[in-house]
Amino acid sequence: MTTSRHTHDGARPFPSGTAGAAVSAPYVQDGRRHDLRPPALSTADFGFVLEESVLMRHPGGESVTRELLDHLLACTEPGNVELQIMPLRQPHHAGPDGPVRLLETPGRQWCGYAERQRTGQLMSDREAVSVMWTRYARTRSQALSPADSAELSQRMRGVL
């Protein structure tokens, strides 16, 4: 389950008055890494819950996975991005139905987006968004803490 401070969260996902926004990944050109995030987004808070299995699958091979882990760890350094990993062995999982995103608009209205196979649904109904927040809060409580997630990421990185 991934989420932009969901993208779910028990703590207040975005500081009052900020809006969630999509963040683009960095790219490499001329041997230098460039960040596609506009400076205005750098102060927005983001929270993500990532399945451990995604990292263990080694998408693109070991070198790509190494870069992915480096990138995830670097994204959390400024302090406005929080990453939690859902352990592979977790008897309870509140979010097995797929990715969910919770976003706050500049007008402080919350909306949610739920992805399913071959479809997605945008919701702004308070009751529906409340259910998504509850699911996110439960998912976060079941995932590793941000510190434990960073430690696991570093260990996984060291093995590659």
Solvent accessible surface area in square Angstrom, and as a share of the most:
residue,aa,sasa,rsa
1,M,14,0.06
2,T,43,0.25
3,T,0,0.00
4,S,12,0.08
5,R,27,0.10
6,H,0,0.00
7,T,2,0.01
8,H,0,0.00
9,D,2,0.01
10,G,58,0.56
11,A,61,0.48
12,R,131,0.48
13,P,4,0.03
14,F,0,0.00
15,P,57,0.36
16,S,70,0.45
17,G,38,0.36
18,T,36,0.21
19,A,31,0.24
20,G,14,0.14
21,A,29,0.23
22,A,93,0.72
23,V,58,0.33
24,S,54,0.35
25,A,67,0.52
26,P,30,0.19
27,Y,91,0.35
28,V,89,0.51
29,Q,95,0.42
30,D,128,0.66
31,G,74,0.71
32,R,160,0.58
33,R,127,0.46
34,H,51,0.23
35,D,77,0.40
36,L,92,0.46
37,R,65,0.24
38,P,68,0.43
39,P,119,0.75
40,A,87,0.67
41,L,39,0.19
42,S,61,0.40
43,T,105,0.61
44,A,6,0.05
45,D,29,0.15
46,F,5,0.02
47,G,1,0.01
48,F,61,0.25
49,V,0,0.00
50,L,24,0.12
51,E,43,0.19
52,E,25,0.11
53,S,33,0.21
54,V,52,0.30
55,L,0,0.00
56,M,93,0.41
57,R,164,0.60
58,H,65,0.29
59,P,54,0.34
60,G,65,0.63
61,G,34,0.33
62,E,95,0.43
63,S,65,0.42
64,V,74,0.43
65,T,1,0.00
66,R,70,0.25
67,E,96,0.43
68,L,54,0.27
69,L,1,0.00
70,D,59,0.31
71,H,43,0.19
72,L,30,0.15
73,L,30,0.15
74,A,51,0.40
75,C,22,0.13
76,T,37,0.22
77,E,139,0.62
78,P,94,0.59
79,G,64,0.62
80,N,21,0.11
81,V,18,0.10
82,E,46,0.21
83,L,13,0.07
84,Q,9,0.04
85,I,0,0.00
86,M,0,0.00
87,P,26,0.17
88,L,100,0.50
89,R,219,0.80
90,Q,52,0.23
91,P,118,0.74
92,H,125,0.56
93,H,56,0.25
94,A,27,0.21
95,G,3,0.03
96,P,100,0.63
97,D,90,0.47
98,G,20,0.20
99,P,44,0.28
100,V,0,0.00
101,R,75,0.27
102,L,0,0.00
103,L,50,0.25
104,E,3,0.01
105,T,46,0.27
106,P,113,0.71
107,G,69,0.67
108,R,141,0.51
109,Q,97,0.43
110,W,46,0.16
111,C,20,0.12
112,G,1,0.01
113,Y,73,0.28
114,A,5,0.04
115,E,54,0.24
116,R,100,0.37
117,Q,164,0.73
118,R,233,0.85
119,T,84,0.49
120,G,32,0.30
121,Q,112,0.50
122,L,124,0.62
123,M,35,0.16
124,S,62,0.40
125,D,88,0.46
126,R,213,0.78
127,E,135,0.60
128,A,28,0.22
129,V,7,0.04
130,S,61,0.40
131,V,97,0.56
132,M,11,0.05
133,W,47,0.17
134,T,60,0.35
135,R,35,0.13
136,Y,1,0.01
137,A,38,0.29
138,R,144,0.53
139,T,0,0.00
140,R,35,0.13
141,S,92,0.59
142,Q,42,0.19
143,A,12,0.09
144,L,49,0.25
145,S,47,0.30
146,P,50,0.31
147,A,75,0.58
148,D,72,0.37
149,S,0,0.00
150,A,33,0.26
151,E,93,0.42
152,L,21,0.10
153,S,0,0.00
154,Q,105,0.47
155,R,134,0.49
156,M,30,0.13
157,R,71,0.26
158,G,63,0.60
159,V,127,0.73
160,L,39,0.20
